[in-house]
C-alpha cells in the first residue's frame, strides 16, 4: 500500500530538536543540546531497527508510526537525566528506545479506540490495515520494549511493568469515566497522571538509573516527570481545541466527538453549575456534535471561552511545581536544561 510523503526521513530534526534550539542559546547550552541531539539520533537508529522485526511478514506495519516521527519527548528527557550520571551510555539509549516503543504502541491502540483516521499527519494504521492488525502491531512493539529491558537492566523491568500498568489503568478509567460521587476534574487529572505522567516520569528515572546517577535524585526526577507529563497533556487539551487538522496532524476535537471531556469542557461544566450564561454556552456546545461543522463550531466556542486560559494556567502551575521539585539537584547547566525542558512542554503550539 502506498504511503504518504509525510513520514520523517532519517536525519531530519526531531520535534524536540526544532523547538529546543530556541531555548538552548548560550555556548554551554548549545554543547548540551548537541549531546542530546546526538543521543536522539542514536535512539532513532535503534528505534527503527527494533520496530522492523524480521519475524513479521510486513515489518512496515509495525514500524509505520515510528517512521511517522514525533517529538521524542520521553527519550529526550531520559538523555537529559542521564547527564546527571555517566551520560548517554548504551544502556541509556536502549532504555530510551524501550520507552518510546511503549509510547508508540499505545498510539496504535488509542487510534483503534478513537476510530482515528489520522496520526502525525499520515493515515492511521487502523485506517490502512484495519483494527486487528493495528492492535497486534502495538502489541509487538510492547513486547519488544520488554525484551530490550530484560536484556539491558532486568532490575528495571518492575518499574517498566508498573508504569505500563498505570498507563493502561489510566486509559481504562478514562473510558469508564468518573463514578457517582467522584469529582470529575480530580478524576481527569488522575487519568492524565496515569496515562501520560507515569511514562514521562519513568523516562527521567530510566535516564538517571541507567547512567548510574546519584540515587538521591530519583525522587525529584520522578516528581518532575509526572508533573510535566500532566502539564504536557493539559497543553494538548488546549491545542486540540485551538488548532487546525494541518497543525495537529490529526483530526481536532477527537475527545469531544467521542464524548470524552478534556479539562476545558470539565471546567465549563463546573462553571455552568453557578452561571446561567455558562450553562447556555455548555448547552450550545453539547447540543449537536454529529458533524464536522457542529464540532468545529463547538471547538471555536470553547477556544474563545476563559476556560482555555484557565487550563493553560493550570499547566503552567504544574510546570512550576515540576521545576521546584528539582531543587535537590545541583545548580548548573543540567538543572537549567531540565527547567527549560518543562518550559518547552508548556509553551509549544503543536
C-alpha positions in Angstrom: 0.0 0.0 0.0 1.3 3.4 -0.9 2.5 5.7 1.9 2.1 9.4 2.2 5.3 11.6 1.8 5.0 12.9 5.4 6.9 10.2 7.1 10.1 11.5 8.8 13.3 10.8 6.9 16.5 9.8 8.8 18.5 12.9 9.7 15.5 15.3 9.7 15.3 17.2 13.0 13.0 15.8 15.7 10.1 17.9 17.0 12.1 18.3 20.3 15.2 19.5 18.5 13.5 22.0 16.3 11.9 23.8 19.3 14.6 23.2 21.8 17.1 25.1 19.7 15.2 28.3 20.6 15.7 27.6 24.3 19.3 26.5 24.5 21.1 29.6 23.5 24.4 30.0 25.4 27.5 28.2 24.2 27.3 25.7 27.1 23.6 25.2 26.4 24.4 24.5 22.8 27.0 21.9 23.7 24.5 20.2 25.9 21.8 20.3 23.2 24.3 18.8 20.7 24.9 15.9 23.0 21.1 15.4 23.4 20.6 15.6 19.6 23.4 13.1 19.0 21.8 10.8 21.6 18.4 11.2 19.9 19.9 10.2 16.6 21.3 7.0 18.2 17.9 6.4 19.7 16.3 6.9 16.3 18.6 4.4 14.6 17.9 1.7 17.2 14.2 2.5 17.4 13.8 2.0 13.7 15.7 -1.3 13.9 13.7 -2.6 16.8 10.4 -1.5 15.1 11.1 -3.6 12.0 11.4 -7.1 13.2 12.4 -9.7 10.6 9.9 -12.2 12.0 6.9 -10.0 10.9 5.8 -10.7 7.3 5.3 -7.0 6.6 7.5 -5.0 9.1 6.2 -1.7 7.7 3.0 -2.4 9.7 5.0 -2.3 13.0 7.4 0.5 12.1 4.7 2.7 10.5 4.1 5.1 13.4 7.8 5.1 14.4 8.7 6.3 11.0 6.0 9.0 11.1 8.2 10.9 13.5 7.1 12.6 16.8 8.6 14.9 19.4 10.6 12.1 21.1 9.9 13.8 24.4 10.5 10.7 26.5 13.9 9.8 25.0 15.0 13.5 25.2 14.1 13.6 28.9 15.9 10.3 29.5 19.0 11.7 27.8 18.8 14.9 29.9 18.5 13.0 33.1 21.5 10.8 32.1 23.7 13.9 32.1 23.5 13.7 36.0 25.3 10.4 35.7 27.6 8.9 33.1 25.8 10.4 30.1 24.3 8.6 27.1 25.7 5.1 27.7 24.4 2.3 25.5 22.1 1.3 28.4 20.6 4.7 28.4 20.0 4.7 24.7 18.4 1.2 24.9 16.2 2.3 27.8 15.0 5.4 25.9 14.2 3.2 22.9 12.2 0.8 25.1 10.1 3.7 26.5 9.5 5.2 23.0 8.4 1.7 21.7 5.9 1.6 24.7 4.6 5.0 23.9 4.2 4.3 20.2 2.4 1.0 21.0 -0.2 3.0 22.9 -0.8 5.2 19.9 -1.8 2.2 17.8 -4.3 1.2 20.4 -5.6 4.8 21.0 -6.3 5.2 17.3 -8.3 2.0 17.3 -10.3 3.1 20.3 -10.9 6.5 18.9 -11.6 5.3 15.4 -9.0 7.8 14.3 -8.2 8.4 10.7 -5.0 10.5 11.1 -2.0 10.3 13.3 1.1 12.5 12.9 -0.2 13.9 9.6 -0.4 10.4 8.0 -3.3 8.0 7.8 -3.7 6.0 11.0 -2.6 2.3 11.0 -6.1 1.1 11.6 -7.3 3.0 8.6 -4.7 1.4 6.4 -4.7 -2.1 7.8 -7.7 -2.4 10.0 -8.2 -2.6 13.8 -6.9 -6.2 14.3 -3.6 -5.5 12.6 -3.2 -2.2 14.4 -3.8 -3.8 17.8 -1.3 -6.6 17.1 1.3 -4.1 15.8 1.1 -2.2 19.1 1.4 -5.5 21.0 4.6 -6.4 19.0 6.1 -3.0 20.0 5.2 -3.5 23.6 6.8 -7.0 23.6 10.0 -5.7 22.0 10.2 -3.0 24.7 10.1 -5.6 27.4 12.7 -7.7 25.6 15.0 -4.8 25.5 14.7 -4.1 29.2 15.2 -7.7 30.1 18.5 -7.7 28.1 19.6 -4.3 29.4 18.8 -3.9 33.1 16.4 -6.6 34.4 16.1 -4.9 37.7 14.2 -2.1 36.0 11.6 -4.4 34.5 9.4 -4.0 37.5 9.4 -0.2 37.1 8.6 -0.6 33.4 5.8 -3.0 34.2 4.3 -0.9 36.9 4.4 2.1 34.6 2.7 0.2 31.9 0.1 -0.9 34.4 -0.6 2.7 35.4 -0.8 3.7 31.7 -3.4 1.1 30.9 -5.3 1.7 34.1 -5.5 5.4 33.3 -6.9 4.6 29.8 -9.4 2.2 31.4 -10.5 4.8 33.9 -10.9 7.4 31.2 -13.1 5.1 29.2 -15.2 4.2 32.3 -15.5 7.8 33.4 -15.9 9.1 36.9 -18.2 7.1 39.1 -21.1 8.6 41.2 -19.6 10.8 43.9 -16.3 11.3 42.1 -15.0 14.8 41.4 -14.8 14.8 37.5 -11.8 17.2 37.5 -9.9 15.2 40.1 -10.7 12.0 38.2 -9.5 13.5 34.9 -6.2 14.8 36.4 -5.5 11.4 37.9 -6.2 9.8 34.4 -3.6 12.2 33.0 -1.1 11.4 35.7 -1.5 7.7 34.9 -1.8 7.8 31.1 0.9 10.4 30.4 2.7 11.5 33.6 3.8 8.0 34.6 5.7 7.2 31.4 7.4 10.6 31.3 8.4 10.1 35.0 9.7 6.7 34.1 11.8 8.2 31.3 13.5 10.6 33.8 14.2 7.7 36.2 15.5 5.4 33.5 17.9 8.1 32.3 19.3 8.6 35.8 19.5 5.0 36.9 20.8 3.6 33.6 23.6 6.2 33.6 24.5 5.2 37.2 23.5 8.7 38.5 23.0 9.6 42.2 20.2 7.7 43.9 19.1 10.7 45.8 18.0 12.4 42.6 15.5 9.6 41.7 12.5 11.0 43.6 13.0 14.6 42.5 13.2 13.5 38.8 10.2 11.2 39.2 8.1 14.1 40.7 9.4 16.4 37.9 8.5 13.9 35.2 5.0 13.3 36.4 4.2 17.0 36.9 5.4 18.0 33.5 3.6 15.0 32.0 0.3 16.2 33.2 1.1 19.8 32.1 2.1 18.4 28.7 -1.4 16.8 28.3 -3.2 19.9 29.5 -1.5 21.9 26.9 -2.5 19.2 24.4 -6.1 19.8 25.5 -5.9 23.4 24.5 -4.0 22.7 21.3 -6.7 20.2 20.3 -9.4 23.0 20.8 -7.5 25.8 19.1 -5.5 24.1 16.2 -6.4 23.0 12.7 -6.1 19.5 11.4 -3.0 20.6 9.4 -1.4 21.9 12.6 -2.3 18.9 14.7 -1.5 16.2 12.2 -4.8 14.6 13.2 -8.5 15.5 13.4 -9.1 18.1 16.1 -11.7 17.6 18.8 -11.5 13.8 18.8 -12.3 13.5 22.5 -15.2 15.9 22.2 -16.6 13.8 19.3 -16.2 10.6 21.4 -17.8 12.1 24.5 -14.6 12.2 26.5 -14.4 15.6 28.2 -11.0 17.3 28.5 -10.2 19.9 31.1 -11.6 23.0 29.2 -15.0 21.3 28.9 -14.9 20.0 32.5 -14.1 23.5 33.7 -17.0 24.8 31.7 -19.4 22.2 33.2 -18.2 23.3 36.7 -18.9 27.0 35.9 -22.3 26.1 34.4 -23.4 24.9 37.8 -23.4 28.5 39.1 -23.7 30.6 35.9 -26.7 30.7 33.6 -24.5 32.2 30.9 -22.0 29.4 31.1 -24.9 26.9 31.3 -26.2 28.2 27.9 -22.7 28.1 26.4 -22.4 24.5 27.6 -25.8 23.6 26.2 -24.8 25.0 22.8 -21.6 23.1 22.7 -23.1 19.8 23.7 -26.4 20.1 21.7 -25.1 18.6 18.5 -21.7 17.0 17.8 -22.8 14.8 15.0 -21.0 16.6 12.1 -17.7 18.2 11.4 -19.4 21.6 11.1 -21.0 21.4 14.5 -17.8 20.1 16.2 -15.9 23.0 14.6 -18.4 25.5 16.0 -18.2 23.8 19.4 -14.4 24.0 19.4 -14.5 27.6 18.3 -16.8 28.5 21.2 -14.7 26.6 23.7 -11.5 28.1 22.4 -12.8 31.7 23.0 -14.0 30.9 26.5 -11.9 31.7 29.6 -11.7 28.0 30.5 -9.0 27.6 27.9 -6.9 30.3 29.6 -7.5 28.6 32.9 -6.4 25.2 31.5 -3.1 26.8 30.3 -2.7 28.5 33.7 -3.1 25.1 35.4 -0.5 23.6 33.0 1.9 26.5 33.9 1.4 26.0 37.6 2.2 22.2 37.2 5.3 23.1 35.2 6.4 25.5 38.0 5.8 22.7 40.6 7.9 20.4 38.4 10.8 22.9 38.3 10.6 23.4 42.1 10.9 19.6 42.6 14.4 19.9 41.0 15.7 21.9 43.9 17.8 19.0 45.4 19.7 18.8 42.1 22.9 20.9 41.9 22.5 24.3 40.3 24.1 24.4 36.9 23.6 23.6 33.2 21.7 20.3 33.7 19.1 21.6 36.1 18.7 24.7 33.9 18.2 22.4 30.9 15.6 20.4 32.7 13.8 23.6 33.7 13.9 24.7 30.0 12.5 21.2 29.1 9.5 22.0 31.3 9.1 25.4 29.6 9.3 23.7 26.2 6.4 21.3 27.0 4.1 24.1 28.2 5.0 26.8 25.6 4.6 24.7 22.5 1.8 25.2 20.0 1.8 21.8 18.4 
